[in-house]
Amino acid sequence: MKKFLILFIVVLVSQIVSVNVFAGSDDTLEIKNKQNKKSTEVKDCFETVNRGIFAFNQGLDKIFFKPIAKGYKYLPKPIRSGTSNALSNLSNVVTVPNNILQGKLKDAGINALRFSINSTLGIAGIFDVASYYGLNKLDKEDYGQTLGTWGVKEGCYFVLPVLGPTTVRDAMGSIVNFSGGDAWYNVTVANNTKYFENSDYYYSRLTAGVDFRAKNLEAFESLEKNSLDLYASVRSLYLQDRQRKILNLNETTETMNDDDWEEIDTQ
């Protein structure tokens, strides 16, 4: 029970940035009509409650994550870059099995090779050595996306405290991570090993949240200012982005790149 409570708290804290990721004005987007139509079909079954939780999440971000992210940005760039590379490399333990489940065997092979090379020659992924061998970084995949490719419908849209926007389908996908679907969780928390501690998993999740928030401090502020209804914009962008990833479309929004929302450029 103690492990579960610690895990729950850390995951909540590390994922708070998802609340702000999707903030912005619908007028700044260039999304295909097919995606826009799809996003409007998902019901916001608990909008009144969702808006209250969303406001709570926004306030928590301002008093907790934003100040920490500002301090993180003062670290030397090589340290921040190495941290991002290591976290990205670690995400392959979830991406590879989802590549296989979606029938993307070539992508699974590339990501597996990237993980092996960067984890060894790249010193735990701090350096992206694989790219020098022509194994360029591919899009991340998760179990929610896999369910979508299998034809599972989104279900209701809802907002979780701190965790932010999700759908029934994506929530189900997240549960898989803690049911054997995340190898990093398995070797750190689920199973006792002499190589890793439980804290290794918690620190990596927390660091991922801080790293992400620090990358997007100015961009998030700009997007918030440009949104007439921040809640509606977040909902629309979240649903559109998830659909784009499931359909494996190459289109991106005008203000955001295609790297799993890791960096947002508002210039």
N, C-alpha and C positions, 0 to 999 in steps of 0.2 A: 504494500500500500504506500509506503514511504517513497519508493522509487517512482511509483505512478504519479504521486503528487508533485514530486520534483520535476519529472518529465513534463507534466501538464503545465506547470508554471513557466518552465523554460521555453517550451514551444509557444506558449501564448506571447511571451515577451519578444521572442525572436521573430515572430510573424507580424508584429504590429505594423510594420512598414507596408503590408499589403493594403492597409486602409488607405494610404496616400498614393499608392502606385497608380491607381486608376483615376486620380483626380484630374479634372480638366474640362474644358468646354467642348460640347459636341461639335461646335462650329470649327474647331481646329483639326478635326479628324478627316481622313480620307479612307474610309472603309467601304468595301464593296456593298452594294445594295442587298446582296444575298445575306451578308452577315448582319446588316442592320435589321432586316426582316426577321432573321432567326432570333436575334436578341430580344425583340419585342414579344416573341411568343412565350418566353419564359415568365411565369407568373411570380410577382412579388407578393407572396401570400401573407406576409406579416409586415407590411410596409410601415405601419405606425410604430411597432416595436423596433423594427430595423433602424428607423431614423433615430430613435433614442439611443440605441447601442452605437450607431455610427458616430453620433455626437460625443458619446463617452470615449470612444476610441480616438477621435481627433484630439480631445483634451488630454488624454493620457500620452499621446505622442508628443504634444507640445511641451509637457512638463517633464517627460522622462527621456524618450528616445532622441529627440532633436538636440538637447544639450549634450548628450553623450556623443552623438554623431559629429557635432561641431568640434569636440575635443579630439575625436579620432582623426579628423582631417589634418590636425597639426602633426601627425606622425609623418616621418619621411616617406616620400612617394614609393621607393622600392619596397618598404615594409607593407604598405597598403596594397601594392600591386601583387606582391608575393602571397599575401593573405587571400586576395580575390582569386588568384590562380589555384591555390590549394583547395579552397571551398568549391570552386567550379569543377576541379578534378574529382573531388569527393562525390559530387552529384551524379557522376557516372554510374555509381553502384545502384542507383534507381533507374537511370536512363537506359542502361543496357538491357535489363530484363524487360522493360517496356518496349524497347525496339524489337525484341524477339516476339513478344506477345502481339505486336502490331504487324508482324511479318516483315519488318525492315531489317533483314539479316545483314545486309551490307553495312548499314549504319551501326548495327550492334557490333560488328567486327571492328569498325573504325574506332568506335568509342571504347571498346575493350582494349584495343591496342594503345589508344591514347592514355587510358588509365594506367596500363602496365608501364609504359615508357615514362610518363610523367611522375608516377609514384616511385620509380627507381632512379633513373637518370635525372629526373627533374626534382629530386629530393622532396618526396611527399607531395609533389604537385606544385611546389613553390615556383618552379620554372616550367614554362610551357615548351618543353623540348620537342614534343610530338609534332608541333607545327613546323619545325625546321625540317622534319622528314616528310612533309606534305600531308600530314594527317590533321587537317584543319578542324577546328571546333565546330560541332554540329548542334542543332537545337536540342534543348533538354526535353525529356519526356517524363510523364508521371502517370500514375494509375488512373487518375481522373480522365486524362486524355485517352488512355487505352479503352476505358469503358465507353467513351464517346465514339471511338472508331468502331467499336462493336455494336453500336446502335442504341446504347442505353441513353434515354432521355435525361435532360438536366434535372427535372423536378423543380420544386420551388427554389427561388432565390432567397437567401437570407443572410443576415450579418451576425457573426459571432463576436462576443466580447473579446477585444484585442486581436483575435484571429482575422477579423474583417470579412470581406465578401466571399461567398461561396454558394454552391448549389447542393442539392441532395446528392447528386452524382459525384461531384468533386469531394464532398465530405466523405463519401464511401471510399473514394480512392485514397484519401489521406489516412483512413483507418488501416488500410492494407500495409502502410509503412511500418506500423507497430504490431503487425500480425505476421511478420516474417518477410515482408517485401522490401525492407531496407537493410542491406547487408551491414552498413555502418552501425545501425541501431542494434543489430543482432550481435555483433562482436563486442560492443561496448556496454550495452545495458541488458539485453535479453540473456546473454550468456556470459559467465565469468571466464575471462581469459587472462593470461599472465602478461599479455602484450598491451592491453588497453584498460583504462579505468572508466567507470560510468561517467565521470566528470568530463572525459574527452568528448563524449557526444554532446553533453549539455553546453560546453564551451563553444563547440563548433556551431551549434545552432544559434547561440546568442551572438557570436561574432559575425555570423552571416547577416543577422538583422542589423547590427550596427554598421557593417561594411556597406550594405545596400543603402541604408538611410543616408550615410555620409556622401555617397556618390551623387545623391539626388537632392541635396538640400535646397539649392537655388531653384532647380527645376520644379520641385513640388510647390514651392512658394508661388512661383509664376503661374502654375496650373490652377492653384486654388483661387488666385485673384481673377483668373479669366473665366471661372465657372459661375453661372447664374444660380444653378442648383447643384451644389457639390455632390450631394447624395445621388441624385439622378445621373450625374455624369460618371460617378464611380460605378454605379450599377451597369450602365450602358457599356462602358469601356471594358469592364471585367467580362461581361458576357460575350462581347465582340472578340476580345483577345483569346478567350478560351475556344471559341468557335474557329478562329483563324488557326490556332495551333492544332486543333483536331483535324481540320481540313488540309493541314500542311501547306497553307498559302504563304506566298512570299511577300504579300503586301504588308506594309507597315503604316502606322499612323504618321501624320505629317510631323508630329513633335517627338516621336519615340522610335528608337531603333528596334532591331529584331532579336535582341539578345536576352529574351525572357525578362524584359523590362528592367534589366540590370542598370542601364544608364539611360537617362532621358535628356535629350538636347532640345532646349527651347529657343535656341538662337535661330 
